Amino acid sequence: MPVPTYTGLLTLSFTPDDPCDTTITTDDGRVLYLVRSKDRADGTRTEVFNGEKAVIASLQQSDTRIHAWDVRYCQQTAEPLHKWMRTSINPLNR
């Protein structure tokens, strides 16, 4: 699903107001993204879904490295968060 583009002001609502478990909607009630976090045996995993409930990104706490996180975006292979963020000023622009 392509990222929606808007001209003008866009108001987003986070319901509930919890960055780990929220639904992000437009002011007309359209669901843009869902964010869900789960504690699992292999670490905490946060997934971001688009409006069609397809996973578009995930962040997984590594079970093998202390304080390490792996990120996966747009079906790419998971890589360490620090490496993914360092790749460019805008890591989504790959």
Summary of the structure (lengths in Angstrom):
residues: 94
radius of gyration: 14.7
end to end distance: 16.7
largest distance: 45.1
contacts: 195
relative contact order: 0.12
helix: 6%
strand: 44%
